[in-house]
């Protein structure tokens, strides 16, 4: 018995100085969008869950205690705890380190602590874990933290059944992020006289997740939500076409995540807000032969304002309609079209930063028309070449330069440098392909630089800097002219001196 009591005392002491794994514990009412977080106090406060804020020495030291865990890579087991920095509650993101009450922290860039995928999954866990559906129990608090560690690749053992039960619930809740409703981005059509709820169209989500998408709804016409079904209809005064939108995450939960770094090389912690509302859309139009044009960003799928567009009759060339895109699809009265005739959708000018889209040819059908979607892609990055003096860093005019395709040897661009960097249109390059920057001739007084091989990235290109070195004044090979002159002068003077001495010698004889 004495040995067992001694072991308990030892474990109790170790409990106090062991790893203290941080947990977020806060009210579930998440503040609105946060642009900056300014905690009143940048020191950390530790509260052991099992003690409910009482003397930490009262924490149980038993390895199978409800709030004790063991993380692979950590030397000691720890009792789960909650951490606060000022008035803010945070989560532990490196559990193999410990912290102590009063430890000092400073705000850091969360992108330096976690990659984007890690941030996204931890945001999701924080959202559906502690506080979700009103569950603010210590068991859910502990489960949320442990689930985060698991998501970061840590192996956790000694998980109490009550904690594991909550982890299972978190895993179930996380499934809502796996799929979007099956009718997302669907366009439905009403007949011209199809008005009133009795003529509603019902969409059923076969993925079974739509019931969660009930936040920040945009509704141009009438609707009802029943579980995973959406019923929509038009009244007499409703628009002939429109777009419904539904968010999975309420706007009050959307904000900015922050990372906090220990100034004493202890564990790092983070505060998480959802960055993605998980928005879905459903479009509707009518069968009055309306033509619906959706101008969208090819990456985000969202409507793109500022594009100058027109539709013309392919045969006659007559302009049917011209307009500037907005954040809603453009609807054109079908009476302007002839059934079965071909038309061309053309983009005259694209929004700033975007490429012109290719024309779309379509056939008008008076009984049914799908929404015509024209995608715009961001303009490919330009290639900027800077020809600099290696010493001053200033641009050097007069260098004759070329860029060629490394694989084919094809000449892409040829120019002479000026006192400004040379800019080349991104259309001349192929994404992911290698090219060679070559200096044919250097400016006077400079040595020719070595070739530079680079890979083109259509999304982003850093300026390419080629430096030239000045030709040395005293080359290692050859004889410098002033040296030749000096040497020759000395030689002549010496010869003259010897000749005079010889004459004087003869005179003396």
WONORRA-V898370 format. One record per residue. N is the residue number from 1. OMEGA is omega in whole degrees, 0 to 359 (* if undefined). Layout:
# WONORRA-V898370
N:OMEGA  N:OMEGA
This chain:
# WONORRA-V898370
1:179  2:179  3:180  4:178  5:178  6:179  7:179  8:179  9:179  10:180  11:179  12:178  13:178  14:180  15:184  16:184  17:183  18:175  19:175  20:183  21:188  22:177  23:174  24:176  25:184  26:171  27:184  28:176  29:184  30:182  31:178  32:185  33:185  34:176  35:179  36:179  37:181  38:179  39:180  40:184  41:182  42:172  43:186  44:177  45:183  46:174  47:179  48:183  49:187  50:181  51:181  52:176  53:179  54:182  55:181  56:180  57:179  58:181  59:178  60:180  61:180  62:182  63:180  64:177  65:187  66:186  67:176  68:177  69:174  70:179  71:179  72:183  73:176  74:184  75:185  76:173  77:183  78:169  79:180  80:184  81:172  82:181  83:172  84:171  85:189  86:177  87:184  88:180  89:190  90:181  91:176  92:180  93:170  94:190  95:179  96:174  97:178  98:173  99:180  100:179  101:181  102:178  103:184  104:181  105:173  106:181  107:178  108:178  109:182  110:177  111:176  112:182  113:183  114:174  115:187  116:179  117:178  118:178  119:183  120:183  121:178  122:173  123:179  124:180  125:179  126:182  127:185  128:180  129:184  130:179  131:181  132:184  133:175  134:181  135:179  136:179  137:175  138:180  139:178  140:176  141:178  142:180  143:180  144:179  145:180  146:180  147:176  148:179  149:178  150:179  151:179  152:175  153:179  154:176  155:184  156:177  157:183  158:178  159:180  160:182  161:180  162:177  163:181  164:179  165:178  166:176  167:177  168:179  169:177  170:180  171:178  172:180  173:182  174:182  175:179  176:180  177:185  178:185  179:170  180:177  181:185  182:181  183:176  184:180  185:178  186:175  187:178  188:183  189:173  190:170  191:185  192:181  193:182  194:181  195:180  196:183  197:180  198:178  199:183  200:173  201:181  202:176  203:180  204:180  205:179  206:176  207:175  208:182  209:187  210:183  211:179  212:183  213:187  214:185  215:175  216:185  217:170  218:186  219:178  220:178  221:185  222:179  223:171  224:177  225:177  226:183  227:180  228:178  229:177  230:178  231:180  232:177  233:179  234:168  235:186  236:186  237:180  238:177  239:180  240:179  241:180  242:182  243:170  244:173  245:181  246:178  247:173  248:184  249:179  250:182  251:179  252:179  253:180  254:181  255:184  256:176  257:182  258:175  259:180  260:187  261:177  262:178  263:180  264:177  265:173  266:186  267:174  268:181  269:182  270:174  271:187  272:168  273:177  274:179  275:184  276:180  277:183  278:182  279:173  280:180  281:172  282:181  283:174  284:173  285:182  286:178  287:172  288:179  289:175  290:174  291:182  292:180  293:178  294:179  295:190  296:171  297:186  298:182  299:185  300:184  301:180  302:179  303:186  304:179  305:171  306:179  307:176  308:187  309:168  310:174  311:178  312:175  313:184  314:184  315:185  316:184  317:180  318:177  319:180  320:180  321:173  322:183  323:175  324:183  325:177  326:178  327:175  328:177  329:180  330:183  331:181  332:180  333:182  334:179  335:179  336:185  337:177  338:182  339:178  340:181  341:179  342:179  343:181  344:172  345:186  346:175  347:182  348:175  349:180  350:174  351:180  352:178  353:182  354:175  355:171  356:178  357:175  358:178  359:175  360:176  361:181  362:177  363:180  364:175  365:186  366:181  367:183  368:176  369:173  370:175  371:178  372:184  373:174  374:182  375:171  376:179  377:179  378:179  379:180  380:183  381:176  382:176  383:182  384:180  385:178  386:179  387:191  388:167  389:185  390:183  391:186  392:184  393:180  394:178  395:181  396:174  397:170  398:178  399:177  400:189  401:175  402:169  403:179  404:173  405:184  406:185  407:186  408:185  409:181  410:178  411:181  412:183  413:178  414:183  415:174  416:184  417:176  418:178  419:175  420:176  421:181  422:183  423:182  424:180  425:181  426:180  427:182  428:185  429:178  430:183  431:178  432:183  433:181  434:180  435:182  436:172  437:187  438:176  439:179  440:177  441:179  442:174  443:181  444:180  445:181  446:175  447:177  448:182  449:175  450:178  451:175  452:176  453:180  454:178  455:182  456:176  457:185  458:182  459:183  460:177  461:173  462:176  463:179  464:184  465:173  466:183  467:175  468:176  469:177  470:177  471:182  472:178  473:180  474:180  475:182  476:179  477:179  478:182  479:180  480:188  481:179  482:178  483:179  484:181  485:181  486:179  487:180  488:180  489:179  490:180  491:179  492:181  493:179  494:179  495:179  496:180  497:180  498:181  499:180  500:179  501:180  502:178  503:179  504:180  505:178  506:180  507:180  508:178  509:*
